[in-house]
């Protein structure tokens, strides 16, 4: 098999294929702005009541798969960057933290990995995340996790390489014989395979243009700002969702806090840190966490999330393009669902039943323009 794209999706597919003894090549252009490196790192894979059944099934299986995959990588001797630190959903009024919903969900068998759900009175969330204002109440979800995405991607890549993965750096071009895709060209070298998995994120559409296929995926620029708190140990701090805003914050060791970034679907592949983006990040971060006012601004990372017009992922084959499996379009949920999307893509490439209804995710489905 050939995989194009070495983000969290592509490396997951590579790991699962090589683990099964499949000869696999991974091709990556190493574009600046790959979404995996710029993710916030919040992992909440469980479905929600308003999800349609196929979406529910996909998310439920992803929630079950995530800890098993990370445990397998750890047992293999790899540092995964995955830590179950729990998550807080907080708000000022008590209506948006979602205790009743989360508690009800956690009692269903498919939500076993969610763990315990605890209501926290005002002031108690601050005990777990000391930068929170005293007047916030909320809910604590035991099973939420954070992911250092570059570390996780490296773990998947290295584990696959140990099992025989071949890596090619460069721009890939699909080889098309007029009837089906037969492989890819990288530089002057042609690589042949019965199936090519296109997992190139926001760049996936360009690969399929060779056969006149218009893949409805586009870049959504995200600017994410990192802060350092010298003298503070943030390694045990949970991830935080501000319910009234739908805004997320995560913390990483030894002293870093990362705040939710921008969502810019009109920016194209412009990877600049802009004044407006930085202002948004700083003002919002200080509004919800005034304790960041003395923090050091370490960096702002820019990534291009693969967005779709209907908000659903692209996962499956394309009738007009035999020999291709597409795995892209997760938008801002790439770190949460990317590892499992890679697993399903590997199954499809092998001609196996994915075990769920993927019809709403068909890459060639009709989508109204944004």
C-alpha positions, 0 to 999 in steps of 0.5 A, a space after each residue: 500500500 501507499 499512503 500520502 500524508 504523514 500526519 496523525 491519520 496517515 501515520 496511524 494507517 501506516 502503523 496498522 498496515 505494517 503491524 499486519 505485515 503489509 508492505 507499505 510506503 509513506 509519502 509526505 511533502 512536509 508542508 509547513 502548516 500541517 494541522 497535526 503539529 498545530 492542534 490544541 491537543 484536547 481529546 474528547 472522542 465520545 458521541 453526543 445525542 444529536 449525532 446521526 447514527 453513522 456518526 455515533 457509531 464512528 465516534 463510539 468506536 473511536 473512543 474505544 480504540 484510542 486508549 488501546 492504540 496508545 497503550 499498544 504504542 507504550 508497550 512497544 516502548 514508544 513515548 505517545 504524548 497521550 495522557 488521561 488528565 481528565 477534563 473540566 467543562 466550566 461556566 458561570 451560570 451552571 447551565 452550560 457545563 453539561 452535567 446532566 448530559 455527560 452523567 447520562 452518557 457516562 452510564 451507557 456501556 459504549 461510554 466506559 472510557 469516559 470514566 466518572 463524571 462529577 459536578 463541581 460547585 463554584 470554586 472547585 474547578 480552580 482547585 484542578 486548574 489554578 488559573 480559573 477564576 473563583 466563580 466558575 463551577 462545572 463538571 469534571 470528566 475523568 476520561 478526557 485526555 490531552 495529546 502532544 500531537 507531534 510526539 504521538 505522530 512520531 510514535 506511530 511513524 517510528 512503530 511503523 518504520 520498525 515494522 518495515 515502513 518505507 518513507 519518501 519525502 516529496 510531492 506525490 502525484 497519482 499515477 493514472 492509467 485512464 482507468 484506475 490509480 496504480 501508484 504515485 510518482 515522487 520526484 523521478 521515482 514511480 511507486 506502484 501499489 494496488 491502493 493509495 490512501 490519500 490522507 494529505 489533510 487540506 492538501 488532499 484535493 490537489 492530488 485527485 485533480 489528476 482524474 478530474 475529481 473535485 474533492 470538497 476539502 479546503 484549508 481552514 487556518 488556525 492560529 494557536 498560541 502557547 504560553 509558559 508559566 515559569 515556576 508553575 507545574 502544569 503537568 497534572 492540569 486537566 483540559 478545560 472547556 468554557 461552556 458558554 463560549 465553546 472555547 478550549 484550553 489545554 496544559 502541557 508539562 512542564 509549564 505550558 498552557 495552550 489556548 483555543 485558536 482562530 477558525 479562518 476558512 477564507 485564509 487559504 494556505 497563508 501561514 502567517 501569524 496575523 495581527 488580528 489572529 494574535 489579538 483574538 488569541 491574547 484577548 480571549 485568553 486573558 478574558 477567560 484566564 486573567 491569570 495569564 497576564 504575567 505568562 510568557 507568550 512562547 509561540 503561535 503555531 499556524 495549521 491548516 485544518 481540512 474542512 468540508 462544507 457540510 462538516 462531515 469527514 471524507 472517508 471511503 473510496 471514489 467510484 470515478 477513481 478506483 485504487 484510491 481511499 480518501 481519509 481527510 476532512 476532520 476539521 478541528 477534530 483531527 487529533 480526536 478522530 484521526 487515529 481511528 480514521 487511519 484504522 478505517 482507511 487501512 481496512 478499506 485499502 485491504 478490501 475489508 468491511 469497515 464494520 460500520 455505515 460510512 455512506 454519510 462520509 463518502 468523499 464523492 458525495 454532493 455538498 452545497 458550497 459554503 
